[in-house]
């Protein structure tokens, strides 16, 4: 019956969590023809969704407005609707605690909240990135203890999100999806659902654990390789070698090499967080992920390295970091988006201010933000503002910046992203990471 409902798109779907993962998923499932209810704890988000207004840049054009107008998508704070739906997708945050351990309270809370409304023949899919075993160790026992038998009364699967904020080429619909269910029937149903939404291949694995580990492998792979190039960057700087030139030369090899680039540190909701999930879980098996933890240590140290370089660059100009005027260009964790999650730039600002520097920032995507109780506002980027600075640090290489104009106006530039690679005039002012 549930499979039939999925195939003829009469299945009703609840998406729990309307953030960077949940809202695009809700919109795409509604566009595919399903009736979708989004459950979100933030009232301002609910109001915006129900008006057809997006707060997620990756929602294309009028997609949200159209599905709301067609009454295919609505948002609510209440979990009552769980009793009316056939499918529940959980897309909630999975951050780290202050001790770098998994914080799965959101998954636990959502599971507890849906329990009173569950009925037979429902499919539950977890999409939140987490450690291997979460689906079967946290969600499964709670539902089975409520009297439901998996594979018979309800169906449970894990399908990792693959949202890359700001990626114009690969979006939800044209990125392959991985699915792993607790039973073969669970996998079949979850796969059938995504076949209605995703244009690319649905790849099935043997269990939720395998799917959970697959997601961590994706992000650990990036974490480790970025750590490698970050460490080489520090070495190359001491040796007087341009790391960016080295990478461009290595890229010419048509096999056996994949380019990764250094930066001021890692940000976002996945790459800086996920390796610690795996390292924590590995200890349960008396296993230390030394390689992964070392990579995390190297990447976590990059903001400190940036501040160390800033100090040396200013000292060369007989200027102390204390009372220096420094302009930060870009606080988002990656270019052309307004996402501040785990942004290394926040740590850089904190460290520079501890050293006594006067910090201003500009980011066209982040008009303001708060850091440890202090409010920051983006300054207007013009020649007058730039000229007043002792140093301009390019921390996020937004495409909208006119780098030649910035170089012309600045006294000194520290470019952590190689954003000025095509600039020829004024290169004597530029220091690269």
N, C-alpha and C positions, 0 to 999 in steps of 0.2 A: 504493500500500500504506500509506504513512504517513498520507495524508489519510483513508483508511478507518479506521485505528486511532484517529485524532483524533475522528472523528465517532462511532465506537462506544465511545469512551473506554477502549480497551484499550492506548492508548499509555502508556508509562511515562515519568515526568518526573523530572528532577533539578533542584533549585533550589540554586544555589551562593550561599551567603550567607544566613543566617537572621536578619537584622536587621529594622529597621522596614519595609523593603520586602519582603524575602524570606520572612519567616515568614507574614505575612498572605496573600501570594501562594500559598505552599505549602498553607496551610489551605484557601483557597478552591478551589484546583484539586483537592484531596483531597475537599472537600465536593461538588464537581461530579461526582465518580465516578472520577477518575484515581488511579492508584497513584503516590505521590510519595515521593522520597527527598530529604531536605535535607542538604546538605554544608556543614558549619560548622567553623571552626578552633577555636572556644572550647568546651572540653569541658563547662563548666558549662551552656552553652546546650543542648548535645546531650543531656545528662542530663535537663534540664528538659523538653525537647520529648518525649523518649521516655517521660517520666512523665505527659505530658499537661498540664504546667504551663507557663503563658505568662509571659514577661517583657516582652511588648509589650502595652500597655493597649488597643490598638485591636482585639485579638482578642476577639470577642463571646462572652460566656457560656461555654458548655462546648464551643464549636466545636472547639478544639484537642484537648481530652480525647476527644471523640467520634470524630474521625478517626483518632486514635492507637489507640483501643480497637478500631475497625473494621479496623485494620491497613492503612489507606489512606495513612498518613504515618509515616515514621520518619526519624531523623537519624543522621548518621555523620560522622567526620572523614576517612574514606577516599574517594579518587577512583576506587577500583576499580569502583564501581557504574556509572560512565559507560559501561562496555562493555555494560551490560544495558539502558540506557534508550534511548528514542526521541527525547526532547526535553530540551534543556539550557537553563535560564534562568539568566543571570548577573546577580546582584543584589548587587554588592560596592561598598564605599565609593569615592568619587572626590573626595578632599579636595584642598586646596591645599598647596603647599610653603610654607616660610617666606618665599619670595620672591613669593608670590601667583601661582604658576604651577601648571598642572594636574599632579596626582600620580596617574598612571594605572598605578602599579605593581601594584595589586590586579587590574586587568583583565588585564594582561600575565601575572602569575603564574598566574591561574586558567586562562588560555588554554594556557599551557605545561603545566599539570598535567593538563588534560583530553586533550591531544594523544595520549599513548600509548594511550588507551582508546577513541578515536573509531572508529566503523565507518560504513559507507555507510548512506544514508537516515536521517540524523539531522538534526533541526532545532535550531539554536542561536539563542537570542534574548538580546540584551543589553538590560538594563533600566536600568542605572546611568546617571545623568545625566552627560553628557560633551560634549566639543567636536565640532562637525560634522566627520566624517571618521574618527572613532575606529574604528567597526565595520569599515570597509573598509580602513583603513590599518594597524590593529593586529591585529585578529582574523583577517580574511580571508587575508592573505598567509601567516600561520603555518600555517593549516589547508591552504591550497592547496600550500604547500611540502612538506606531509606526503603529498601525492599525491592529494588529494581535489579534485574540480572542483565549484565552486559551481553550484547549480541543477540538478546532475545526480547527484553523489555525496553532497552534503550541502546544507543550506539554512540561510541566515543572514539575520537580520533585527534591526532595532532597534525596541523599543517602550518609550517612556519611562514610568517609573513616575509615578503621580499620587497618591501617598499624602500626605494632609494629617493629621499626627498630631493626635488630639484632636477631629477634625471628626466630629460625631455625625450630620450630615445626609448628607454625601457620603463614601462609603466605596469600597472597591475595586470592588464589584459594580455600583454605580449611577453610576459615573463613566465617561464615554466613553473608549475606548482608541484611541490612534494607533499604526499599524503601518507600517513601511517596510522592505521586503526588498531584497536585492541584485539579485534577479531577480523577475519577476512570480510565478513559482512559489513563491519564498521568502515573498513577501508573502501569497499565497493561503493557504499552510500556517499561517503565524503568525496571520493573521486568523481562520482556521478554529478554531485552538486557543482564542483569546480569546472567540470566539462561544459556546463551551461554558461559559465562566466568567463573562463580563461580561453584565449584563442590558441595558446601554445600547449605543449604536451603536459599531461598530468602524470607525474612519475610516482608510482606507489612503492613503499618500502614495507618491510615485514612487521613493523611495530611502531608505536609512538616514540619509544626510546631511540630507534634508528633515525626517525625524522627529527627528533630534538637534537641528537648528536650531529646530524647533517647540517643543521642551521649553525651550530657552534663551530663546526669545521669551516664553513664559509667565512665567518668573522674572525676566527683564530688565524686563518690563512692570511687575511689582510693585516691583522695586528702584527703577526710575526714578521712579515715582509716589510712592513712600514718601519718596524723597530730596527730591522737590519739596515735599511737605508738611512734611518736617523743616526744610528751609531756610526756608519761610514761617513755621514755628513760631519760629525764632530771630528773624526780622524782627518778627513780631507781638509777641514778648516785649519787644523794644526799644521798640516803638511803643505798648505798653500795651494791646494788643488780645488778646482771648481767642481763640486759634486754634480751640479746640473749638467755640465759638459760631459762628465763621465757617464751619466745615465743616458743622455742622448746618443752617445757613441755606442753604448751597450745595446741600445734599442735596434741598432742596425742588424744585429744577428737575427736571422729569420726563425730560429728554433732555440729551445732551451733557455729562453730569457723572457721575463715579463716585467715591464717597468713599474716600479712603485716610486713614490716621490716623498721627500722629507717635508716637514712642516713644524709648526710651533707646538704640536701635540695633537692628540686625537680627541674628537668630539662625536656627538651624536648619541642615539639611543641604543646602539648595538656594539660597535667595535671596541669602545673603551670598557664596556661592561661585561660582555658575554664571556671573554676568557676567564674572568674571575668566577663565573658560575661553574665552569668546567673544573677549574682548579679546586674549588670548594668541594664539589661532588667527588672528585678523584680521591680525596683524603678518606672518604668512606671505604674505599677499596685499598687503603694503605699504599697509595700511589701519589707521588709528588710530580706535578707537571712543571718541571724545572724550566724547560725551554719556553713554555707559554708564560710562566710567571716572570721570567727574565725579560721577555718582550714587553710585558706590561710595565715592568720597572723602568725600562729604557724610555718608553713612550710617555710615562707619567713624569719623567724627569725633564722632558723637553721645554716646558715653560720656564724651569729654573735655568736651563741652558740659554734660552732666549734672553732672560734678564741679565745673565752673566755677560753675554755678548753686548747687550745694550750698555752695560757699565763700561766695558772696554772701549767701545766705539766712542762714547762720550769722553772718556779719559784721554783718548788720542787727540781730542779737540780741546784738551785742558778744561773740560767741563765735568763737574761732579753730578751724579744722578740725583743727589739731594737738591731740590728746588729746580730741577730741569723741567722744561716744558715739553711734554711728549704727546703727540697725536697718534692715536691708534686708528688705523683704517680697517674696519670690519671686526665685529665681535661674534657674528654667527660662526658656527663650527665648520661650515663649508660655503663655497661661493654661491651667490644668487639665490639664497634662501634666508629666512628670518629665524631659523631654529637655533636656540641657545643651549640646548641640552648638552651637558658635559663639555661645553666649549672650553678649550684650553686658554682662550683669550681672557676669560674671567680670572683665571689663576695668574696670568701675566700681569693684568691690571692690579690685582691684589698685591703681588710682589713688588711691583714698581712703586706703588703708593707706600708700601712699608719702607721702601728705600728713600722716601721723601719726594718723589717726583710729582709734578702737577700733571694730571692725566685728563685729556679730552679724547673723545672718540667720535667717529662718524661711521654710520652704517645705514644705508638707505632702506634696509629691510628691518632694522631694529631701531625704532625712534626713541625708545627708552627701555631701561631695565633697572632692577634693584640688585645690589650685591652686598650681603651682610648688613642690611638695614640702610644702606646708602643708595640714593637715587641718582641715576646717570641719564643724561639726555644727549642725543646725537647733535653735534654742532653742525652748522652750515659749512659745507666744504667750499671755501673760496680762497683766492690768492692771499688775502689778508690773514686769514686764520692759519694757513700753512706757513707763511713767512715768519709768523711769531714763534714757531716751534723750534726747539733745539734739535729735535729728532722726530721724524715721521716713521712709524713702524707699520708696514703692510702685513697684517696678520690674516686677513681673509681677502682673496683676490677676486672681488666682485667684478663682473664684466662691465658694469656701468661706469667704473672709474676711468678717467682720462689720465693714464699713467704718465704720458709725456708732459702734460700740464702740471701734474703733481711734482714731477722731477724738476721742472723748470722753476717752480716756486719754492721748493724745499731747500733748507740749508744742508740737510743730511737725511739719508733714508736707509732704513734697515728693512730689507725685503725678505720675508721668511717664506714666500711662496713662488719666487722667481717670476712675479707678475711683470717685472720690468725687462724681461728678456729681449724684447724687441726695441727697447729704447737705446738709441745711439748717442744722442746729445745728453751730456750731464752724467755720464756713467761714473765719473770720478766721485760723485756724491753718494753712490749706491754701495751699500754693503749687503752681500747675500748671506743667507743662513749658513 
